[in-house]
Every structure is written in structure tokens, then in C-alpha cells.
Amino acid sequence: MDTQLSPDNATLTTSWNMLATHSVTIRAMDIDDLDLETEFLEKLTLETRRNRFHGPAVRPSMAASPPRSTLIDQLALAASITWDGHEEYLGVACYVSDAPGDAEFAMVIADAWQGCGIGRRLLSHLQECATRRGIQRLSGEVLADNRAMLGLAHSLGFRLSAHPEDALLRLVTRECRMESLHAPRQFAVE
């Protein structure tokens, strides 16, 4: 795995070989990525859309950054691969923070790439970036029947609990600590 600091030292780009001739890159998304994000979202199955958005409706920019009026910080990452000169998103993860030290995260992986380890690397990388940017706690809402995401979150050290307002949801929460950045990372297939 190759990890490089960006010029502002706040966002990391990382890549690894997944296929014999291609590598997967995780990088920060920007405003110029709207077409890539839209293409990615349009290919999601109804089940994957339901798991990510808790319903079937998807609008461009929903995957990466939910609108908030009091944002303190936000970051959206994309895992992508380039085929024949065209970049294709494999997954998107983001966090938004509207309270000091706390952030809410979300993630979605393309159907064809689920179970290949993309989600594990993407969520781990999002947590690392959040920690470096001063986030102390990441939390997210996951559908109670989304066993794959709940299992992944649990395996990465997130605490699972009942949602206080919705029996169909579970809360997943993880404390972010700088010392956890230096611990060896295990990337098993999800």
C-alpha cells in the first residue's frame, strides 16, 4: 500500500494493487467529481440504495455530503479504479461534523465490489483522516437488517447499539484516537 500526504497534510491519498494490472486509489472528492458520483449512484441496485439512504431515492451529491447548515468540517473520499483511461468509483465514504469533535459518517460500495475489501479499507481510511483532522468520535446510522455493514463496523471496532428513535436502525460509534493510527492495520476480506 502506498500512502502519501497531500500538500495540506489533512487529507491522505492511498492506493493498493487489487488486480494484476490495476490499482485501487482512495482520494478526496471535489466539486469536479459530480459526474463520476452521479454515474456511480445510478448503477447502485435498489437494495444498496436502501441500505445507504434508508430508501430508494438518490440525488446527485447525496452519497458524499449531506447538506448541513452548521458544518464545522466535512470530508468525502472515493475509492476508484481506472479502466481504459476512465475513472470509475467503487465506493464513497464521507463524514460531516456540526459539533466539535463529533462526526457522522456514511459509506456505500458498488454492488459488484461488495465483499472485496473495499469497504474495510475505505472506512479505515476515513477514520484515519477524521482522526488527523481532530474528530474524536465517528458515528453512523445503519439499517438493522444490513448485516454486512454492521459486521464490518463491528470488525473495525465500532460499538453497535440500538437507535434511540428508530427500531429499524442501529447506531455504530467509534472513538478516534491518534494512537490507533500507529497500530498495525489488518485488511481481511469483508
C-alpha positions as CSV (number, residue, x, y, z in Angstrom):
1,M,0.0,0.0,0.0
2,D,1.3,3.4,-0.9
3,T,0.2,6.4,1.2
4,Q,1.1,10.0,0.6
5,L,0.3,13.2,2.4
6,S,-1.3,15.9,0.4
7,P,0.1,19.4,0.5
8,D,-2.2,20.4,3.4
9,N,-1.4,17.3,5.4
10,A,-5.1,16.9,6.2
11,T,-6.2,14.5,3.5
12,L,-4.4,11.3,2.6
13,T,-4.4,9.5,-0.7
14,T,-3.7,5.8,-0.7
15,S,-3.6,3.1,-3.3
16,W,-3.0,-0.7,-3.4
17,N,-2.9,-3.3,-6.1
18,M,-6.1,-5.3,-6.3
19,L,-5.9,-6.7,-9.8
20,A,-2.8,-7.8,-11.6
21,T,-2.8,-4.7,-13.9
22,H,-4.8,-2.1,-11.9
23,S,-4.6,-0.4,-8.6
24,V,-7.4,1.0,-6.4
25,T,-7.0,4.6,-5.2
26,I,-8.7,6.3,-2.3
27,R,-8.7,10.0,-2.7
28,A,-10.6,13.1,-1.5
29,M,-13.5,14.0,-3.8
30,D,-14.0,17.5,-5.1
31,I,-16.6,19.5,-6.9
32,D,-15.3,18.3,-10.3
33,D,-16.3,14.7,-9.4
34,L,-20.1,15.3,-9.7
35,D,-20.3,13.3,-13.0
36,L,-18.3,10.4,-11.5
37,E,-20.5,10.4,-8.4
38,T,-23.7,10.6,-10.5
39,E,-22.6,7.7,-12.7
40,F,-21.7,5.7,-9.5
41,L,-25.1,6.3,-7.9
42,E,-27.1,5.5,-11.0
43,K,-25.6,2.0,-11.1
44,L,-26.5,1.0,-7.5
45,T,-29.2,-1.6,-7.0
46,L,-32.3,-0.7,-5.1
47,E,-31.1,-2.8,-2.1
48,T,-27.8,-1.0,-2.0
49,R,-29.6,2.4,-2.3
50,R,-31.9,1.4,0.5
51,N,-29.0,0.3,2.7
52,R,-27.2,3.6,2.2
53,F,-30.0,6.1,2.0
54,H,-32.7,4.2,4.0
55,G,-34.9,4.4,1.0
56,P,-34.6,4.1,-2.8
57,A,-34.4,7.8,-3.8
58,V,-30.9,9.1,-4.7
59,R,-30.0,12.6,-5.9
60,P,-26.5,13.6,-7.1
61,S,-24.3,14.7,-4.2
62,M,-26.3,12.7,-1.6
63,A,-23.6,10.0,-1.3
64,A,-20.8,12.3,-0.4
65,S,-22.1,15.2,1.5
66,P,-25.5,15.5,3.1
67,P,-26.4,19.2,3.3
68,R,-26.0,20.8,6.7
69,S,-26.3,24.4,7.7
70,T,-23.8,24.4,10.6
71,L,-20.9,22.4,9.3
72,I,-17.6,22.6,11.1
73,D,-15.8,20.0,8.9
74,Q,-16.6,17.5,6.2
75,L,-14.7,15.1,4.0
76,A,-15.7,12.8,1.2
77,L,-13.5,10.0,-0.1
78,A,-13.8,7.9,-3.2
79,A,-12.3,4.5,-3.9
80,S,-11.8,4.3,-7.6
81,I,-10.1,2.3,-10.4
82,T,-9.2,3.5,-13.9
83,W,-10.2,1.3,-16.8
84,D,-9.1,2.3,-20.3
85,G,-8.5,5.9,-19.2
86,H,-11.9,6.3,-17.5
87,E,-12.0,6.6,-13.7
88,E,-14.8,4.6,-12.1
89,Y,-15.9,4.8,-8.4
90,L,-16.0,1.6,-6.5
91,G,-17.2,3.2,-3.2
92,V,-17.8,6.5,-1.5
93,A,-17.4,7.4,2.2
94,C,-17.9,10.7,3.9
95,Y,-18.2,12.3,7.3
96,V,-19.8,15.6,8.3
97,S,-19.3,17.4,11.6
98,D,-21.5,20.1,13.0
99,A,-20.3,19.7,16.6
100,P,-16.7,19.9,17.7
101,G,-15.0,16.5,17.9
102,D,-18.1,14.5,16.6
103,A,-18.8,13.5,13.1
104,E,-21.5,11.4,11.3
105,F,-20.3,9.1,8.6
106,A,-21.8,7.2,5.7
107,M,-20.5,4.8,3.1
108,V,-21.7,2.9,0.1
109,I,-19.8,0.4,-2.1
110,A,-20.8,-0.5,-5.7
111,D,-22.7,-3.8,-5.8
112,A,-20.1,-5.6,-8.0
113,W,-17.3,-4.7,-5.5
114,Q,-19.0,-5.6,-2.2
115,G,-17.2,-8.3,-0.3
116,C,-13.8,-7.5,-1.9
117,G,-12.3,-5.4,1.0
118,I,-13.0,-2.0,-0.5
119,G,-15.4,-1.1,2.4
120,R,-12.9,-2.1,5.0
121,R,-10.1,0.0,3.5
122,L,-12.4,2.9,2.7
123,L,-13.9,3.1,6.2
124,S,-10.5,2.7,7.9
125,H,-9.0,5.4,5.8
126,L,-12.0,7.7,6.5
127,Q,-11.4,7.2,10.2
128,E,-7.7,7.9,9.9
129,C,-8.4,11.1,8.0
130,A,-11.0,12.1,10.6
131,T,-8.6,11.5,13.5
132,R,-5.9,13.5,11.8
133,R,-8.4,16.4,11.4
134,G,-9.4,16.4,15.1
135,I,-12.5,14.2,15.0
136,Q,-12.8,12.3,18.3
137,R,-15.9,10.2,17.6
138,L,-17.4,8.8,14.4
139,S,-21.0,7.6,14.4
140,G,-23.4,6.4,11.8
141,E,-26.9,5.0,11.4
142,V,-27.2,1.6,9.8
143,L,-30.4,-0.3,8.9
144,A,-30.8,-3.2,11.4
145,D,-31.1,-5.7,8.6
146,N,-27.8,-4.5,6.9
147,R,-25.8,-7.3,8.4
148,A,-22.8,-6.8,6.1
149,M,-22.3,-3.2,7.2
150,L,-23.0,-4.0,10.9
151,G,-20.4,-6.8,10.7
152,L,-17.8,-4.6,9.0
153,A,-18.3,-1.8,11.6
154,H,-18.0,-4.3,14.5
155,S,-14.9,-5.8,13.0
156,L,-13.3,-2.3,12.8
157,G,-14.0,-1.6,16.5
158,F,-17.3,0.3,16.2
159,R,-19.7,-0.2,19.0
160,L,-23.2,-1.2,17.9
161,S,-26.2,-0.1,19.8
162,A,-30.0,0.4,19.5
163,H,-31.1,3.6,17.9
164,P,-33.0,5.7,20.5
165,E,-35.6,6.9,18.0
166,D,-36.0,4.2,15.3
167,A,-36.2,0.4,15.9
168,L,-35.2,-0.2,12.2
169,L,-31.8,1.5,12.7
170,R,-28.7,0.7,14.7
171,L,-26.1,3.2,15.8
172,V,-22.4,2.4,15.2
173,T,-19.9,4.5,17.1
174,R,-16.1,4.5,17.3
175,E,-13.8,6.7,19.4
176,C,-11.0,8.1,17.2
177,R,-7.6,8.2,18.9
178,M,-4.2,9.2,17.4
179,E,-2.5,6.1,18.9
180,S,-4.8,3.9,16.8
181,L,-3.2,5.4,13.7
182,H,0.1,3.7,14.5
183,A,-1.3,0.2,15.3
184,P,-0.9,-2.4,12.6
185,R,-3.9,-2.5,10.3
186,Q,-5.4,-5.8,9.2
187,F,-7.3,-5.9,5.9
188,A,-9.2,-9.1,5.6
189,V,-11.9,-9.5,3.0
190,E,-15.2,-8.2,4.3
